[in-house]
Every structure is written in structure tokens, then in C-alpha cells.
Amino acid sequence: MSTCDGRHARPPHRHDCPRGPRQSEPRCSLASLGARHRRCHNPALSRNVLRYVARIGRCRAPGRHGPRNSTLVHYAGRMLIDAHVHAVDFLQQPASAGELLRGMDAAGVDRAVLFGLPVKKKWPSNEPRRPHYYLDGNSPCYYFSLTDEIIASLAAELPRDRFAATLCGFDPTDQVAVDHIQLVWERHDCWRGLGEIMLRHDDLTNLTHGENPSAAHPALDSVFAFAADQDCPVAVHHDSSSPGRPGEHEYVGQLDRMLTRHPGTTTIWCHAGVSRRVEPRRQHEVVEHLLDEHPRLHIDVSWQLLDLVLSDDGTPSPEWTKLITRHPDRFVLGTDLLGRPENWSELTIPLRRLLDALPGPARDAVGAGNALRLWWHE
């Protein structure tokens, strides 16, 4: 995720992590999965994006919109829903409603799930440069509940048939967080879900003030129960491991326990445990195991996970393609756009590349059908 206001150069986007060559590895049990370390250096868009741009060019579809509804636009006759769009950056600077509508029309996106960000980056006096991303400088982040009011205000200006607003502005280690959720949920009628709740999140975990969150934290029990009562999905970011153990799965058990405690809650696992400097070995096996164990778990294919699903030449991984095809009703796609949508078109290119590799029914479900069911109940 990354963006900034127009007065500064754009910081690195999440799709910025070139990888070394893949090596074939024997199948093994979850308990024996080892470590693998890959580092990110390139501050540009991922090579998958750039190569596909060179191959097919930018896909733009003109569209006009009204105050509460608008013309839907399609790519190659297919509907595309972006299930992961942050309307603010890490300074909580929002995109405008007009920018979002123009950006999604230009990108050929029909609908979008709209997130805020639960934290804000601090700019202290000892940091000489204004930050724009959570990794800029050494200053901390802190929980910022006003993000929900920002999203609610945007939702009031956007067509309801195209945007699903979600709520995330709370501390997931606070055992009365559900009180805030209940208050904000009743204050506005725009909410379609909760998220993106930041739990284990590479360096952001240690940069955020307070207790380190995790998927098994008892404060989340009431949050998951609330979501089940409202029949809405909960989108969580929970890394499988830490940057110091990038190939392992030390935190998967925490997510597994929470899902077991709340079988009636629909959960979206954003990026499937893959994060910046966290790329667990044979993650498709971990995901398949959890999907088999938890029928209401879904996977958000976005950000660093896209660089794992797509090979260096932009070809979808056979392992991930087979997994998605076996569970076509359990995956959604997202760009993980952050703030102003200046590069929304480019960020949809890996999504379309993956969709092109799926059989027709799976392509329709993953590209739009699952998101319609989860956030719009269609």
C-alpha cells in the first residue's frame, strides 16, 4: 500500500518486491515448513505490472456517474470488483469522492470495498522529513478512530451500488473496542463490514503504540461475535510469521484458534499471511488447510500475495491457480490502493492476469461474484 498527496513523489506501492528464482520443493506437513528470506528493494511497481503493461497496455473504460448510482464498466465483458481499497493514506489524507469515481472508471472497476486505516503515522520534531508511509522514518503510528468518520463522509457522497464501506478505527487489543464499533455502526447506515483490522503486520506491529495485536487476542472475541450478529464479513491482516522468521508459520495457529472459536463469522484473510519481508514457505498448503477446516474463511488476493501468486514473468503459479480453482467461492481480488487513485489502472493489471488464467466459472466468482455475495448480499 502506498500513496501520498500530489505535492510529493509517490512512495513505494505494495507491489514493489522482486523475488529471486523459484525452486521446486517437496510437499510437507505444516509442522515441518521451514524458513525462506526474500528482501524487497525496488520502489517501483512490481515487474508483473510493468511487463503486463508493456504487453497489453493500460485498460481504460470511460464512465459517467450520478450522485447515487452510475454506469458500470467492464473489462472484456467481465465484471471486476476491487475488494481492497483504502480511501486514506497513513497520514489519513483522503481521496475525494470524485477522484475515486474517476479512478475506478478509468481502471475498469465496477465496484469497490472501501477501507479506512486504523492507524496514523506521527511526524515528530526529530524527524526532518514529513512521512507518507508507515515505513518512512522511525516515528510510531497510533490508533486513529476518526478514520471511520472520514469513510462514512465519503460513503455519503458515493453511489451505494458501487462502494461498500467498512469500519476499522479501533484498537484490536482493547476489550471494549466493540463499544466503539457499536456506536459508529449505529451512527451511520453505510457500513457493509469490518476491516481492514491490522493485527500482525510486519514492521507496523512494532511501530504501533501499545500492546501487540494478534488474531487470538481476547478483545477480538466480541468483535467477531458482533460481525456474526450483523451478518457482515471481517477483513483482517494477520501475518503468518515475523520479518525475522519470514519463511515460517509461527502465527498461523493464532488465526486458526480465533476461527475455531467463531465458526459463524465470515472472515477475509487479507493477503493470506504474506506481507512485506514475510513470505512463508509453501503458503498455498497452509491456506488450503485453513479453507478446509473453516468453511466461512475467505482469502483476499492482494498486495504481496500477488507477487507470490504471479511468477516473475507474470504467469500465475500453477499451485495457486489449482487452489483457487478448487475453491472458487472462497477468493476475492484487491489492489490494496492507498489514498488518491492515481495508479488504480496499473494496479488492476495483475488481477486481470490472474483472472485470465482461471476457468470461466471460477473467473466470474473470484472477479466479482464472491465480493457481491459477501459485501452486497447479491
TORKOL-4160 file (C-alpha; in steps of 0.2 Angstrom, whole numbers, padded with zeros to 4 digits, m for minus):
378
<pt num="1" X="0000" Y="0000" Z="0000"/>
<pt num="2" X="0006" Y="0017" Z="m0003"/>
<pt num="3" X="0002" Y="0034" Z="m0010"/>
<pt num="4" X="0004" Y="0052" Z="m0004"/>
<pt num="5" X="m0003" Y="0069" Z="m0008"/>
<pt num="6" X="0001" Y="0077" Z="m0025"/>
<pt num="7" X="0014" Y="0089" Z="m0019"/>
<pt num="8" X="0026" Y="0075" Z="m0016"/>
<pt num="9" X="0033" Y="0060" Z="m0025"/>
<pt num="10" X="0024" Y="0044" Z="m0023"/>
<pt num="11" X="0031" Y="0032" Z="m0010"/>
<pt num="12" X="0033" Y="0014" Z="m0014"/>
<pt num="13" X="0017" Y="0004" Z="m0018"/>
<pt num="14" X="0015" Y="m0013" Z="m0010"/>
<pt num="15" X="0018" Y="m0021" Z="m0027"/>
<pt num="16" X="0037" Y="m0017" Z="m0026"/>
<pt num="17" X="0045" Y="m0033" Z="m0021"/>
<pt num="18" X="0055" Y="m0043" Z="m0035"/>
<pt num="19" X="0059" Y="m0060" Z="m0030"/>
<pt num="20" X="0073" Y="m0072" Z="m0034"/>
<pt num="21" X="0070" Y="m0088" Z="m0044"/>
<pt num="22" X="0058" Y="m0101" Z="m0038"/>
<pt num="23" X="0064" Y="m0118" Z="m0033"/>
<pt num="24" X="0053" Y="m0133" Z="m0033"/>
<pt num="25" X="0051" Y="m0141" Z="m0015"/>
<pt num="26" X="0043" Y="m0157" Z="m0009"/>
<pt num="27" X="0026" Y="m0156" Z="m0001"/>
<pt num="28" X="0027" Y="m0157" Z="0018"/>
<pt num="29" X="0016" Y="m0156" Z="0033"/>
<pt num="30" X="0013" Y="m0139" Z="0041"/>
<pt num="31" X="0023" Y="m0143" Z="0056"/>
<pt num="32" X="0039" Y="m0145" Z="0045"/>
<pt num="33" X="0038" Y="m0130" Z="0035"/>
<pt num="34" X="0055" Y="m0121" Z="0036"/>
<pt num="35" X="0061" Y="m0103" Z="0033"/>
<pt num="36" X="0065" Y="m0093" Z="0017"/>
<pt num="37" X="0070" Y="m0075" Z="0017"/>
<pt num="38" X="0067" Y="m0063" Z="0002"/>
<pt num="39" X="0071" Y="m0045" Z="0003"/>
<pt num="40" X="0062" Y="m0030" Z="m0006"/>
<pt num="41" X="0072" Y="m0017" Z="m0015"/>
<pt num="42" X="0063" Y="m0009" Z="m0030"/>
<pt num="43" X="0052" Y="0006" Z="m0026"/>
<pt num="44" X="0043" Y="0005" Z="m0042"/>
<pt num="45" X="0028" Y="m0006" Z="m0047"/>
<pt num="46" X="0031" Y="m0024" Z="m0047"/>
<pt num="47" X="0038" Y="m0032" Z="m0063"/>
<pt num="48" X="0022" Y="m0041" Z="m0065"/>
<pt num="49" X="0013" Y="m0025" Z="m0068"/>
<pt num="50" X="0026" Y="m0017" Z="m0079"/>
<pt num="51" X="0028" Y="m0032" Z="m0090"/>
<pt num="52" X="0009" Y="m0034" Z="m0092"/>
<pt num="53" X="0008" Y="m0015" Z="m0096"/>
<pt num="54" X="0020" Y="m0017" Z="m0110"/>
<pt num="55" X="0011" Y="m0032" Z="m0117"/>
<pt num="56" X="m0007" Y="m0026" Z="m0116"/>
<pt num="57" X="m0006" Y="m0008" Z="m0112"/>
<pt num="58" X="m0017" Y="0001" Z="m0100"/>
<pt num="59" X="m0035" Y="m0004" Z="m0099"/>
<pt num="60" X="m0047" Y="0011" Z="m0098"/>
<pt num="61" X="m0065" Y="0012" Z="m0099"/>
<pt num="62" X="m0075" Y="0029" Z="m0099"/>
<pt num="63" X="m0089" Y="0031" Z="m0087"/>
<pt num="64" X="m0101" Y="0044" Z="m0081"/>
<pt num="65" X="m0108" Y="0044" Z="m0063"/>
<pt num="66" X="m0123" Y="0052" Z="m0054"/>
<pt num="67" X="m0125" Y="0056" Z="m0036"/>
<pt num="68" X="m0131" Y="0039" Z="m0030"/>
<pt num="69" X="m0129" Y="0027" Z="m0045"/>
<pt num="70" X="m0118" Y="0026" Z="m0060"/>
<pt num="71" X="m0114" Y="0016" Z="m0076"/>
<pt num="72" X="m0104" Y="0001" Z="m0073"/>
<pt num="73" X="m0089" Y="m0003" Z="m0083"/>
<pt num="74" X="m0082" Y="m0019" Z="m0088"/>
<pt num="75" X="m0066" Y="m0027" Z="m0095"/>
<pt num="76" X="m0068" Y="m0040" Z="m0109"/>
<pt num="77" X="m0086" Y="m0041" Z="m0104"/>
<pt num="78" X="m0082" Y="m0046" Z="m0086"/>
<pt num="79" X="m0087" Y="m0038" Z="m0070"/>
<pt num="80" X="m0072" Y="m0033" Z="m0059"/>
<pt num="81" X="m0074" Y="m0029" Z="m0040"/>
<pt num="82" X="m0059" Y="m0022" Z="m0031"/>
<pt num="83" X="m0061" Y="m0029" Z="m0013"/>
<pt num="84" X="m0047" Y="m0019" Z="m0005"/>
<pt num="85" X="m0046" Y="0000" Z="m0007"/>
<pt num="86" X="m0040" Y="0011" Z="0006"/>
<pt num="87" X="m0048" Y="0029" Z="0004"/>
<pt num="88" X="m0035" Y="0037" Z="0015"/>
<pt num="89" X="m0016" Y="0036" Z="0017"/>
<pt num="90" X="m0005" Y="0034" Z="0033"/>
<pt num="91" X="m0007" Y="0052" Z="0037"/>
<pt num="92" X="m0026" Y="0050" Z="0035"/>
<pt num="93" X="m0027" Y="0061" Z="0020"/>
<pt num="94" X="m0042" Y="0055" Z="0010"/>
<pt num="95" X="m0046" Y="0054" Z="m0009"/>
<pt num="96" X="m0061" Y="0064" Z="m0014"/>
<pt num="97" X="m0077" Y="0055" Z="m0020"/>
<pt num="98" X="m0074" Y="0062" Z="m0037"/>
<pt num="99" X="m0056" Y="0056" Z="m0038"/>
<pt num="100" X="m0062" Y="0038" Z="m0033"/>
<pt num="101" X="m0076" Y="0038" Z="m0046"/>
<pt num="102" X="m0065" Y="0044" Z="m0060"/>
<pt num="103" X="m0051" Y="0032" Z="m0055"/>
<pt num="104" X="m0062" Y="0017" Z="m0054"/>
<pt num="105" X="m0070" Y="0021" Z="m0071"/>
<pt num="106" X="m0053" Y="0023" Z="m0079"/>
<pt num="107" X="m0047" Y="0007" Z="m0071"/>
<pt num="108" X="m0062" Y="m0003" Z="m0077"/>
<pt num="109" X="m0068" Y="m0007" Z="m0059"/>
<pt num="110" X="m0086" Y="m0009" Z="m0057"/>
<pt num="111" X="m0087" Y="m0009" Z="m0038"/>
<pt num="112" X="m0075" Y="m0007" Z="m0023"/>
<pt num="113" X="m0074" Y="m0011" Z="m0005"/>
<pt num="114" X="m0069" Y="0004" Z="0004"/>
<pt num="115" X="m0057" Y="0004" Z="0019"/>
<pt num="116" X="m0050" Y="0017" Z="0030"/>
<pt num="117" X="m0034" Y="0014" Z="0040"/>
<pt num="118" X="m0035" Y="0011" Z="0059"/>
<pt num="119" X="m0018" Y="0019" Z="0062"/>
<pt num="120" X="m0010" Y="0036" Z="0058"/>
<pt num="121" X="0009" Y="0039" Z="0056"/>
<pt num="122" X="0016" Y="0053" Z="0068"/>
<pt num="123" X="0028" Y="0066" Z="0062"/>
<pt num="124" X="0038" Y="0071" Z="0077"/>
<pt num="125" X="0050" Y="0086" Z="0078"/>
<pt num="126" X="0065" Y="0074" Z="0077"/>
<pt num="127" X="0061" Y="0068" Z="0060"/>
<pt num="128" X="0067" Y="0080" Z="0047"/>
<pt num="129" X="0055" Y="0074" Z="0033"/>
<pt num="130" X="0036" Y="0073" Z="0033"/>
<pt num="131" X="0031" Y="0054" Z="0032"/>
<pt num="132" X="0019" Y="0047" Z="0020"/>
<pt num="133" X="0020" Y="0028" Z="0023"/>
<pt num="134" X="0022" Y="0018" Z="0039"/>
<pt num="135" X="0040" Y="0014" Z="0035"/>
<pt num="136" X="0045" Y="0032" Z="0032"/>
<pt num="137" X="0057" Y="0037" Z="0046"/>
<pt num="138" X="0057" Y="0029" Z="0064"/>
<pt num="139" X="0042" Y="0038" Z="0071"/>
<pt num="140" X="0027" Y="0027" Z="0078"/>
<pt num="141" X="0009" Y="0025" Z="0072"/>
<pt num="142" X="m0006" Y="0027" Z="0084"/>
<pt num="143" X="m0024" Y="0021" Z="0083"/>
<pt num="144" X="m0035" Y="0034" Z="0074"/>
<pt num="145" X="m0054" Y="0032" Z="0076"/>
<pt num="146" X="m0058" Y="0047" Z="0066"/>
<pt num="147" X="m0054" Y="0036" Z="0050"/>
<pt num="148" X="m0072" Y="0029" Z="0052"/>
<pt num="149" X="m0080" Y="0046" Z="0051"/>
<pt num="150" X="m0069" Y="0050" Z="0035"/>
<pt num="151" X="m0075" Y="0034" Z="0027"/>
<pt num="152" X="m0093" Y="0037" Z="0032"/>
<pt num="153" X="m0092" Y="0055" Z="0025"/>
<pt num="154" X="m0085" Y="0049" Z="0008"/>
<pt num="155" X="m0099" Y="0035" Z="0008"/>
<pt num="156" X="m0112" Y="0048" Z="0009"/>
<pt num="157" X="m0106" Y="0056" Z="m0007"/>
<pt num="158" X="m0103" Y="0040" Z="m0017"/>
<pt num="159" X="m0116" Y="0028" Z="m0026"/>
<pt num="160" X="m0121" Y="0015" Z="m0014"/>
<pt num="161" X="m0122" Y="0002" Z="m0029"/>
<pt num="162" X="m0103" Y="0004" Z="m0032"/>
<pt num="163" X="m0095" Y="0006" Z="m0015"/>
<pt num="164" X="m0096" Y="m0005" Z="0001"/>
<pt num="165" X="m0089" Y="0005" Z="0016"/>
<pt num="166" X="m0081" Y="m0004" Z="0031"/>
<pt num="167" X="m0076" Y="0001" Z="0048"/>
<pt num="168" X="m0059" Y="m0001" Z="0056"/>
<pt num="169" X="m0055" Y="0013" Z="0068"/>
<pt num="170" X="m0052" Y="0004" Z="0084"/>
<pt num="171" X="m0038" Y="m0004" Z="0094"/>
<pt num="172" X="m0040" Y="m0023" Z="0092"/>
<pt num="173" X="m0032" Y="m0026" Z="0109"/>
<pt num="174" X="m0045" Y="m0015" Z="0118"/>
<pt num="175" X="m0058" Y="m0026" Z="0127"/>
<pt num="176" X="m0071" Y="m0013" Z="0125"/>
<pt num="177" X="m0067" Y="m0010" Z="0106"/>
<pt num="178" X="m0084" Y="m0017" Z="0102"/>
<pt num="179" X="m0092" Y="m0002" Z="0111"/>
<pt num="180" X="m0084" Y="0010" Z="0098"/>
<pt num="181" X="m0089" Y="m0002" Z="0084"/>
<pt num="182" X="m0107" Y="m0002" Z="0090"/>
<pt num="183" X="m0108" Y="0017" Z="0092"/>
<pt num="184" X="m0101" Y="0020" Z="0075"/>
<pt num="185" X="m0111" Y="0007" Z="0067"/>
<pt num="186" X="m0127" Y="0014" Z="0073"/>
<pt num="187" X="m0122" Y="0032" Z="0069"/>
<pt num="188" X="m0121" Y="0029" Z="0050"/>
<pt num="189" X="m0131" Y="0017" Z="0039"/>
<pt num="190" X="m0117" Y="0014" Z="0026"/>
<pt num="191" X="m0107" Y="0000" Z="0034"/>
<pt num="192" X="m0106" Y="m0017" Z="0025"/>
<pt num="193" X="m0092" Y="m0025" Z="0035"/>
<pt num="194" X="m0077" Y="m0023" Z="0047"/>
<pt num="195" X="m0059" Y="m0021" Z="0041"/>
<pt num="196" X="m0045" Y="m0020" Z="0037"/>
<pt num="197" X="m0041" Y="m0024" Z="0055"/>
<pt num="198" X="m0022" Y="m0023" Z="0057"/>
<pt num="199" X="m0016" Y="m0037" Z="0068"/>
<pt num="200" X="0002" Y="m0045" Z="0064"/>
<pt num="201" X="0009" Y="m0033" Z="0051"/>
<pt num="202" X="0027" Y="m0034" Z="0048"/>
<pt num="203" X="0036" Y="m0019" Z="0054"/>
<pt num="204" X="0020" Y="m0010" Z="0058"/>
<pt num="205" X="0017" Y="m0021" Z="0073"/>
<pt num="206" X="0032" Y="m0014" Z="0082"/>
<pt num="207" X="0029" Y="0004" Z="0075"/>
<pt num="208" X="0012" Y="0005" Z="0083"/>
<pt num="209" X="0009" Y="0011" Z="0100"/>
<pt num="210" X="0003" Y="m0001" Z="0113"/>
<pt num="211" X="0001" Y="m0019" Z="0115"/>
<pt num="212" X="0005" Y="m0030" Z="0100"/>
<pt num="213" X="m0011" Y="m0037" Z="0092"/>
<pt num="214" X="m0014" Y="m0054" Z="0087"/>
<pt num="215" X="m0028" Y="m0064" Z="0079"/>
<pt num="216" X="m0031" Y="m0074" Z="0095"/>
<pt num="217" X="m0032" Y="m0059" Z="0106"/>
<pt num="218" X="m0047" Y="m0060" Z="0118"/>
<pt num="219" X="m0053" Y="m0042" Z="0113"/>
<pt num="220" X="m0057" Y="m0049" Z="0096"/>
<pt num="221" X="m0070" Y="m0061" Z="0103"/>
<pt num="222" X="m0083" Y="m0048" Z="0105"/>
<pt num="223" X="m0078" Y="m0040" Z="0088"/>
<pt num="224" X="m0081" Y="m0057" Z="0079"/>
<pt num="225" X="m0097" Y="m0060" Z="0088"/>
<pt num="226" X="m0103" Y="m0043" Z="0083"/>
<pt num="227" X="m0099" Y="m0047" Z="0065"/>
<pt num="228" X="m0108" Y="m0063" Z="0065"/>
<pt num="229" X="m0124" Y="m0054" Z="0073"/>
<pt num="230" X="m0123" Y="m0041" Z="0059"/>
<pt num="231" X="m0120" Y="m0055" Z="0046"/>
<pt num="232" X="m0105" Y="m0045" Z="0039"/>
<pt num="233" X="m0088" Y="m0050" Z="0035"/>
<pt num="234" X="m0072" Y="m0046" Z="0045"/>
<pt num="235" X="m0056" Y="m0042" Z="0035"/>
<pt num="236" X="m0040" Y="m0045" Z="0045"/>
<pt num="237" X="m0022" Y="m0043" Z="0041"/>
<pt num="238" X="m0013" Y="m0056" Z="0051"/>
<pt num="239" X="0005" Y="m0061" Z="0045"/>
<pt num="240" X="0009" Y="m0080" Z="0046"/>
<pt num="241" X="0026" Y="m0075" Z="0053"/>
<pt num="242" X="0038" Y="m0061" Z="0058"/>
<pt num="243" X="0051" Y="m0052" Z="0047"/>
<pt num="244" X="0064" Y="m0061" Z="0057"/>
<pt num="245" X="0057" Y="m0078" Z="0053"/>
<pt num="246" X="0050" Y="m0074" Z="0035"/>
<pt num="247" X="0048" Y="m0092" Z="0029"/>
<pt num="248" X="0039" Y="m0099" Z="0044"/>
<pt num="249" X="0021" Y="m0100" Z="0051"/>
<pt num="250" X="0023" Y="m0095" Z="0069"/>
<pt num="251" X="0007" Y="m0085" Z="0070"/>
<pt num="252" X="m0005" Y="m0096" Z="0059"/>
<pt num="253" X="m0011" Y="m0105" Z="0075"/>
<pt num="254" X="m0017" Y="m0089" Z="0082"/>
<pt num="255" X="m0029" Y="m0086" Z="0067"/>
<pt num="256" X="m0034" Y="m0104" Z="0067"/>
<pt num="257" X="m0039" Y="m0103" Z="0086"/>
<pt num="258" X="m0050" Y="m0087" Z="0083"/>
<pt num="259" X="m0058" Y="m0095" Z="0068"/>
<pt num="260" X="m0062" Y="m0111" Z="0078"/>
<pt num="261" X="m0070" Y="m0100" Z="0092"/>
<pt num="262" X="m0081" Y="m0091" Z="0079"/>
<pt num="263" X="m0087" Y="m0103" Z="0066"/>
<pt num="264" X="m0102" Y="m0092" Z="0062"/>
<pt num="265" X="m0091" Y="m0077" Z="0057"/>
<pt num="266" X="m0086" Y="m0074" Z="0039"/>
<pt num="267" X="m0068" Y="m0069" Z="0039"/>
<pt num="268" X="m0057" Y="m0062" Z="0025"/>
<pt num="269" X="m0039" Y="m0066" Z="0027"/>
<pt num="270" X="m0030" Y="m0051" Z="0018"/>
<pt num="271" X="m0015" Y="m0057" Z="0009"/>
<pt num="272" X="m0016" Y="m0074" Z="0016"/>
<pt num="273" X="m0002" Y="m0071" Z="0029"/>
<pt num="274" X="0010" Y="m0064" Z="0016"/>
<pt num="275" X="0017" Y="m0047" Z="0020"/>
<pt num="276" X="0032" Y="m0036" Z="0017"/>
<pt num="277" X="0048" Y="m0046" Z="0021"/>
<pt num="278" X="0036" Y="m0061" Z="0026"/>
<pt num="279" X="0034" Y="m0074" Z="0013"/>
<pt num="280" X="0030" Y="m0091" Z="0021"/>
<pt num="281" X="0036" Y="m0106" Z="0013"/>
<pt num="282" X="0023" Y="m0116" Z="0003"/>
<pt num="283" X="0009" Y="m0104" Z="0009"/>
<pt num="284" X="m0004" Y="m0112" Z="m0003"/>
<pt num="285" X="m0003" Y="m0128" Z="0008"/>
<pt num="286" X="m0007" Y="m0118" Z="0024"/>
<pt num="287" X="m0021" Y="m0108" Z="0015"/>
<pt num="288" X="m0029" Y="m0125" Z="0008"/>
<pt num="289" X="m0028" Y="m0132" Z="0026"/>
<pt num="290" X="m0037" Y="m0117" Z="0034"/>
<pt num="291" X="m0050" Y="m0117" Z="0020"/>
<pt num="292" X="m0054" Y="m0135" Z="0023"/>
<pt num="293" X="m0055" Y="m0133" Z="0041"/>
<pt num="294" X="m0065" Y="m0116" Z="0041"/>
<pt num="295" X="m0080" Y="m0115" Z="0029"/>
<pt num="296" X="m0083" Y="m0096" Z="0032"/>
<pt num="297" X="m0065" Y="m0091" Z="0029"/>
<pt num="298" X="m0061" Y="m0082" Z="0013"/>
<pt num="299" X="m0044" Y="m0076" Z="0005"/>
<pt num="300" X="m0041" Y="m0058" Z="m0001"/>
<pt num="301" X="m0028" Y="m0059" Z="m0015"/>
<pt num="302" X="m0019" Y="m0043" Z="m0015"/>
<pt num="303" X="m0003" Y="m0034" Z="m0011"/>
<pt num="304" X="0012" Y="m0045" Z="m0008"/>
<pt num="305" X="0002" Y="m0061" Z="m0010"/>
<pt num="306" X="0000" Y="m0056" Z="m0029"/>
<pt num="307" X="0019" Y="m0056" Z="m0031"/>
<pt num="308" X="0019" Y="m0074" Z="m0024"/>
<pt num="309" X="0004" Y="m0080" Z="m0034"/>
<pt num="310" X="0011" Y="m0072" Z="m0050"/>
<pt num="311" X="0029" Y="m0078" Z="m0056"/>
<pt num="312" X="0042" Y="m0066" Z="m0062"/>
<pt num="313" X="0036" Y="m0066" Z="m0080"/>
<pt num="314" X="0018" Y="m0063" Z="m0074"/>
<pt num="315" X="0012" Y="m0081" Z="m0076"/>
<pt num="316" X="0001" Y="m0087" Z="m0062"/>
<pt num="317" X="0008" Y="m0100" Z="m0051"/>
<pt num="318" X="0001" Y="m0117" Z="m0055"/>
<pt num="319" X="m0001" Y="m0121" Z="m0036"/>
<pt num="320" X="m0011" Y="m0106" Z="m0033"/>
<pt num="321" X="m0021" Y="m0107" Z="m0049"/>
<pt num="322" X="m0026" Y="m0125" Z="m0044"/>
<pt num="323" X="m0030" Y="m0120" Z="m0026"/>
<pt num="324" X="m0041" Y="m0105" Z="m0032"/>
<pt num="325" X="m0050" Y="m0117" Z="m0045"/>
<pt num="326" X="m0053" Y="m0130" Z="m0031"/>
<pt num="327" X="m0061" Y="m0116" Z="m0020"/>
<pt num="328" X="m0068" Y="m0104" Z="m0032"/>
<pt num="329" X="m0081" Y="m0097" Z="m0020"/>
<pt num="330" X="m0068" Y="m0093" Z="m0007"/>
<pt num="331" X="m0057" Y="m0079" Z="m0015"/>
<pt num="332" X="m0058" Y="m0061" Z="m0019"/>
<pt num="333" X="m0046" Y="m0049" Z="m0028"/>
<pt num="334" X="m0040" Y="m0032" Z="m0022"/>
<pt num="335" X="m0027" Y="m0019" Z="m0027"/>
<pt num="336" X="m0024" Y="m0013" Z="m0010"/>
<pt num="337" X="m0024" Y="0005" Z="m0017"/>
<pt num="338" X="m0020" Y="0018" Z="m0004"/>
<pt num="339" X="m0026" Y="0036" Z="m0004"/>
<pt num="340" X="m0028" Y="0045" Z="m0021"/>
<pt num="341" X="m0031" Y="0033" Z="m0035"/>
<pt num="342" X="m0018" Y="0040" Z="m0047"/>
<pt num="343" X="m0012" Y="0022" Z="m0052"/>
<pt num="344" X="m0028" Y="0012" Z="m0050"/>
<pt num="345" X="m0027" Y="0006" Z="m0068"/>
<pt num="346" X="m0010" Y="m0001" Z="m0067"/>
<pt num="347" X="m0014" Y="m0010" Z="m0050"/>
<pt num="348" X="m0028" Y="m0019" Z="m0058"/>
<pt num="349" X="m0017" Y="m0027" Z="m0071"/>
<pt num="350" X="m0010" Y="m0042" Z="m0060"/>
<pt num="351" X="m0028" Y="m0045" Z="m0055"/>
<pt num="352" X="m0034" Y="m0047" Z="m0074"/>
<pt num="353" X="m0018" Y="m0058" Z="m0077"/>
<pt num="354" X="m0024" Y="m0070" Z="m0063"/>
<pt num="355" X="m0042" Y="m0070" Z="m0069"/>
<pt num="356" X="m0036" Y="m0074" Z="m0087"/>
<pt num="357" X="m0028" Y="m0090" Z="m0080"/>
<pt num="358" X="m0044" Y="m0096" Z="m0072"/>
<pt num="359" X="m0058" Y="m0106" Z="m0080"/>
<pt num="360" X="m0074" Y="m0097" Z="m0083"/>
<pt num="361" X="m0085" Y="m0101" Z="m0068"/>
<pt num="362" X="m0070" Y="m0098" Z="m0056"/>
<pt num="363" X="m0065" Y="m0082" Z="m0065"/>
<pt num="364" X="m0083" Y="m0075" Z="m0063"/>
<pt num="365" X="m0084" Y="m0079" Z="m0045"/>
<pt num="366" X="m0066" Y="m0073" Z="m0040"/>
<pt num="367" X="m0068" Y="m0057" Z="m0051"/>
<pt num="368" X="m0085" Y="m0051" Z="m0044"/>
<pt num="369" X="m0097" Y="m0065" Z="m0038"/>
<pt num="370" X="m0089" Y="m0068" Z="m0021"/>
<pt num="371" X="m0087" Y="m0050" Z="m0017"/>
<pt num="372" X="m0106" Y="m0047" Z="m0022"/>
<pt num="373" X="m0111" Y="m0060" Z="m0010"/>
<pt num="374" X="m0100" Y="m0055" Z="0004"/>
<pt num="375" X="m0102" Y="m0036" Z="0005"/>
<pt num="376" X="m0118" Y="m0033" Z="m0006"/>
<pt num="377" X="m0128" Y="m0049" Z="m0002"/>
<pt num="378" X="m0132" Y="m0051" Z="m0020"/>
